[in-house]
Amino acid sequence: MAISDANTRGSWNSKLGFILAAAGSAVGLGNIWGFPTQVASNGGAAFLFIYLICAFLIGFPVMVAEITIGRKTGRNPVGAFKALSDNKWTYALIGMWGVICGVMILSFYNVIAGWTVSYVFEEVFYFMGMQDWATYISDTDNGPINAVFSTIFMAATVSIILGGVSDGIERATKLMMPLLIGILIIMIGWVLTQEGAGVGLREYLYPDFSRVGVDLVFDAMGQAFFSLSLGMGALITYGSYLSKKENVPGAAAYVTLADTSIAFLAGLLIIPAMYMAQAQGVAIFDDSGNLLASTSLIFQVLPQLFHELGGTLGMVVGVVFFLLLSIAALTSTISLLEVPVSFAIDEFEIPRKKAAQIIGLGILAISLIISFNTSLIGIFVIIFNNIGLPLGGLLICLFLGYYWKTENALSEMENGSPGIRKTLFAKVWPAFVMVIAPLAIAYNLWTALSNLF
Ligand code: TRP
């Protein structure tokens, strides 16, 4: 119950609360920005198809693994690996790596999230005729502006985490997720009736399988991992607040379905909108015929489209679009911050409020450095997303499969789904966690490492 959430570890009030919070963690900039732009530059539905395979066949089993470890131990990632290994610090390092990745991913994610808020203002200024202000505020390389909006975004994230699990995270995501889905659907309905949207729809849904190759599979799997929030113990943490009454694979299936559905819907919005912009005379391809880089698509092409629309309509669509991005980002930053905060609460017995404030400030300090040096984002993405998450995911699978054992994990899953051992899931899941997912993830890790040299 939520009575003393701020003083206890906390727990979800309902299964729906957990699913919405975990789906909120999953649905973020990765879905609304990353996924559609990757689809657009990777052969349309061919990428979608490979992405769905990665999400359901690799991502889903790993998600079940993370949630089960969390619920079994009722601990943050470091505490969870300690608990399952009789306090062996070597295994606790897997959790520690997760906490580090969380901190570092949040530090740059927070800067990008800040851009989504600054663009809400950009649209308002533009349509109020304050073009100079609009141009100034929309420069993503502007250090002071980045610093201001990163600070605002971190403050919002911390204020939710201060409230605890059910009164903070659960309550906020219960409000924001329906809002996000509502905005998304209304915007899709509007975009699809506009000129040029049909071309975009065809580009999106018509698969060009000649584009499927090593690179595409690498991108699709990385995208699935990041989008499902896997590999760093975010779902170990969220799983640690889940009641023993709930069905773990069932909840994980809902979260995977929600995440992939919202990515699919975001594609229905962004790709037709890009071609709608083209119909309005906005350039969406560079000189060599490739689609503009993803940052320019979201932060240049779409604002230009909104400006072309003009009038109240342009402003409303522009503001609402960047609000949508901000909401998606906020439900994700809270999951990233909750990981180090739960680590501090469990392992050092620091009260939640203090932990959230200190860790929030520490991560903001890194965000401020990135605000003034945005080229760091690319480096952080390579180290912590492209390498860090698959490394963490691989270690989680190997730990569960070969040390803790899938047998014990299935016993934990029997809480909430007593008949699980008779299901097909119980028969195939061990093979996925022990062999299929590790091989696929190792392949991705290897590709990420060889891309470095
Ligand atoms: N999944 C989020 C997105 O798509 C980002 C995110 C939130 C994340 N928490 C995470 C990624 C934990 C990896 C691990 O934008």
Boltz pocket constraint, residues with backbone or C-beta under 6 A from the ligand:
constraints:
  - pocket:
      binder: B
      contacts: [[A, 24], [A, 25], [A, 26], [A, 27], [A, 28], [A, 29], [A, 30], [A, 31], [A, 105], [A, 225], [A, 226], [A, 227], [A, 228], [A, 229], [A, 230], [A, 231], [A, 232], [A, 234], [A, 332], [A, 333], [A, 335], [A, 336], [A, 389]]
      max_distance: 6.0
